[in-house]
Amino acid sequence: MNSTREPSPCVPPSLLNLANLKVSDVVIKPTHAKATVKNVALDTSVTPATLTFDVEAEDGTPVSYTINISVINPPTATTTTATFTISSPADVILNFTLNEGVKVTGVKLGNVTLRSAEYTVDTSTPPTNVTIKEAAIRDYVSANGLVAGNEIKAVVTFQVGGSIEYTITLQ
């Protein structure tokens, strides 16, 4: 009675306060018509919160499950602008705030997805910034004929499905 489906993301009704989550907010449907869900319990007094339940097969064989539930806030940034000076190029740092355990999954500069060699992710846990290497920006500026006064959109994407768009102004 194992399921091979990937879990789908969900937003609990309580959003940021798991203490408000109730068993009645949870709907568990077995994928087999003759399976029964029993013993559903929710514990929000622990972190992460836990949802436990049994799925009983037609022959009476139960399988127990425990799901850990955590709230992961979307990534945020207090500043989404940066400057790149063409005559004196340097790396550009893009800052953000993440929850523990969230990872950067990619960086785009304009319409180009950067290779991991073209940027670095801060090594703190969780990371707090991405540094786009000067050479990657310089190459993008050159390839697109950009000049001082132009802007480049940069997008950092995160494991939680969110992203932050930044504007890099060329000087």
C-alpha positions in Angstrom: 0.0 0.0 0.0 2.8 2.4 -0.9 2.2 5.5 -2.9 4.7 6.6 -5.6 3.1 10.0 -6.2 5.1 13.1 -5.4 3.6 15.3 -2.7 2.0 18.5 -3.9 2.7 21.8 -2.1 -0.1 23.0 0.2 -0.7 26.1 2.2 -2.3 25.3 5.6 -5.4 27.4 6.4 -3.5 28.8 9.4 -0.7 30.0 7.0 2.1 31.1 9.4 0.8 29.8 12.7 0.7 26.0 12.8 -0.9 26.2 16.3 -4.1 27.1 14.5 -4.1 24.0 12.3 -6.8 21.5 13.2 -7.3 17.9 12.2 -10.5 19.0 10.5 -8.3 21.1 8.1 -6.7 17.9 6.8 -8.3 15.6 4.2 -6.6 12.3 3.5 -8.0 10.2 0.7 -6.6 6.7 0.0 -5.9 6.0 -3.6 -7.4 2.6 -3.4 -11.2 2.4 -2.9 -11.0 -0.4 -0.3 -8.5 1.3 1.9 -9.6 3.1 5.1 -7.9 6.0 6.8 -7.9 5.7 10.6 -6.3 7.2 13.7 -5.7 10.7 12.3 -3.8 12.8 14.9 -2.2 16.2 14.7 0.4 17.5 17.1 1.1 21.3 16.8 2.9 21.5 20.1 6.2 20.2 18.6 8.4 21.7 15.8 7.9 20.7 13.2 4.2 19.8 13.7 3.3 16.2 13.0 0.4 14.6 11.3 0.0 10.8 11.9 -2.5 8.4 10.5 -2.9 4.8 9.5 -4.1 3.5 6.2 -5.8 0.1 6.5 -5.9 -2.2 3.5 -9.0 -4.4 2.7 -7.3 -7.3 4.4 -7.0 -5.3 7.6 -3.2 -4.7 7.3 -2.4 -1.2 8.6 0.4 1.0 7.4 1.3 4.0 9.7 2.4 7.4 8.3 3.9 10.4 9.9 4.2 13.7 8.1 6.2 16.6 9.4 4.7 20.0 8.8 6.7 23.2 8.7 5.9 26.7 7.6 8.4 28.0 5.1 8.1 31.7 4.4 8.8 32.9 0.9 12.2 34.4 0.2 12.4 38.2 0.7 14.8 41.0 -0.1 14.9 44.5 1.4 16.8 45.8 -1.6 16.3 44.6 -5.2 18.6 47.0 -7.0 22.3 46.9 -7.6 24.8 48.7 -9.8 27.5 47.5 -12.2 30.1 50.0 -13.3 31.2 49.2 -16.8 34.5 51.1 -16.6 35.4 49.5 -13.3 33.6 46.1 -13.2 33.2 44.1 -10.0 31.1 41.2 -8.7 27.4 42.1 -7.9 26.0 40.8 -4.6 22.2 40.2 -4.4 21.0 39.9 -0.8 17.9 38.0 0.5 16.3 36.4 3.5 15.4 32.7 3.6 14.1 30.2 6.1 16.4 27.5 7.4 17.0 24.7 5.0 15.9 26.6 1.8 18.4 26.6 -1.1 19.1 28.6 -4.1 18.3 26.6 -7.2 19.3 29.0 -10.0 20.2 32.5 -11.2 19.3 34.2 -14.4 20.9 37.3 -15.9 18.4 38.8 -18.4 17.3 35.8 -20.4 20.4 33.7 -19.7 20.5 31.0 -17.0 23.9 31.3 -15.4 26.1 28.3 -14.9 27.1 27.6 -11.3 30.6 28.8 -12.2 29.2 32.2 -13.0 27.8 32.9 -9.5 28.4 31.8 -5.9 25.9 31.2 -3.2 26.8 32.4 0.3 27.8 29.4 2.5 26.0 30.5 5.7 22.9 28.5 6.7 20.6 29.6 5.3 22.4 31.6 2.6 21.9 35.3 2.6 23.1 36.3 -0.8 24.2 35.3 -4.3 27.3 36.9 -5.9 27.1 37.2 -9.7 30.7 37.2 -11.0 31.9 40.2 -12.8 32.9 38.2 -15.9 29.4 36.9 -16.3 27.9 40.4 -16.2 30.6 41.9 -18.4 30.0 39.1 -21.0 26.3 39.7 -20.9 26.7 43.5 -21.3 29.1 42.9 -24.3 27.0 40.3 -26.0 23.9 42.5 -25.8 25.5 45.8 -26.7 24.4 47.4 -23.4 25.8 50.8 -22.2 25.6 53.0 -19.1 22.0 53.8 -18.2 20.7 50.4 -19.3 19.3 47.9 -16.8 19.6 44.1 -16.6 17.0 42.0 -14.8 18.5 39.3 -12.6 16.3 36.5 -11.0 17.3 34.3 -8.2 15.1 31.2 -7.8 14.7 29.1 -4.6 13.9 25.6 -3.7 10.5 26.6 -2.2 9.4 27.7 -5.7 9.8 31.4 -5.0 12.0 33.8 -6.8 13.2 37.4 -6.4 13.8 39.7 -9.3 16.6 42.3 -9.1 17.4 45.3 -11.3 21.1 45.9 -12.0 21.7 49.4 -13.4 24.7 49.9 -15.6 26.9 52.9 -15.0 
